[in-house]
């Protein structure tokens, strides 16, 4: 196998963050097979690369590659991943860090044995930590901030894994839901703010960790509970145990965008069903911004807009239809027709159902509006298919600031709501009207869907407010 060395310009690059899913199994003879299935359930959290590392008789076995889970793994590959414990990872990265060296889980052998890590989130002090570790002699082989965890654990050689993880939690800043595997067992760690989700499951005598409950459902595992913010949960031959590292007064800031867009609708995130949250967002959006003069039809932008559109239609008693159909088999394409076809890229993914749209006043509900370019093309497509009016409704507040905690939102300059008023955005989209869910409405929706009454304080909504719970990297804002 060829070695993929870092180019000189990449050695000094900032750490890139990932949108990811993690999955781990301890105590089952089919650990790798179950992890493969779990990664299928988390495929929506990352489509760029996938990897599994297993442990058998004190030896690590790994397979990582670019592509979807079903492309990366087959029966022969899984046959070569033996053992009763394994962790896996699916990844989607920011631009510039798409290559094999950044595929997780990362695994190393060192003086105290073996370490494997898989991580979802972003470290805001990654640049400083990298510089400190390099001064101590660390050599980095990737541009992912996940590798920092390996070096910190390897340098902190004194004490048990629990005590080393406690020191690690104090050193790193930002968002991390982390799985760590040694030859003896496995640990799950969540940052003190609890930005990204991580849950514990049970399958027969095995312990399972996953980013979302939908992955537990796929393998028939029982949901036990969430890993709490600031908690270290360990499992080995002695059983399951946990340690809380955060004081009771430490604030919790779970990512509200998981409910808006990122999580799968059948998952329970932070204790709540995602679909019910999105449906309630649509209901409250309808109360706040029913189209003046009425509408004939509510349609979602599939797939993430379906729940909110359903709630919107139910609240106003307007028919709900799938007026846009999404192709589930489209990846990135480099082939385009020799003759230009208008909005070709959007048409690869979405097509309009003329028979539902023609001559009607349509409300289009989407989960979020980031750059606005795709929404503009969708509206043009609806008009080409005979829509009489097109009213756009967004089931979250305007996104005015980038995320530094594990969601790949664009820079401030690229965020349309950061640089234009609602009226200006509506004009850019060429819509008949545009309205967003209010910040108060968003938190009310989470509460009404069964969330905590104090959820305004428990959620991070910095992408809507610029109120960051943790200081962003230097020079970012």
Secondary structure, DSSP 8 states (H G I E B T S, - for coil): -------HHHHT---B-EEEEEEEEES-TTHHHHHHHHHHHTGGG--SEEEEEEEETTEEEEEEEES-HHHH--HHHHHT--SSEEEEEEEEE-TT--SGGG-S-EEEEETTEEEEEEEEB-BTTHHHHHHHHHHTT-----SBTTHHHHHHHHH--SS-HHHHHHHHHHH--B--EEEEE-SSEEEEEE-TT--S--EEEEETTEEEEESSHHHHHHHT-EEEEE--TTEEEEEETTEEEEEE-S-TTS---EETHIIIIIS-TTSEETTEEHHHHHHHHHHHHHHH---TT--SEEEE-TTTTHHHHHHHHHHHT--B---EEE-TT--------SS--TTHHHHHHEEE-HHHHTTSEEEEEES--SSSHHHHHHHHHHHHTT-SEEEEEESS----S--SSS-----GGG-HHHHS-HHHHHHHHT-SEEEE--HHHHHHHHHHTT--TTHHHHEE-HHHH---SS---TT--
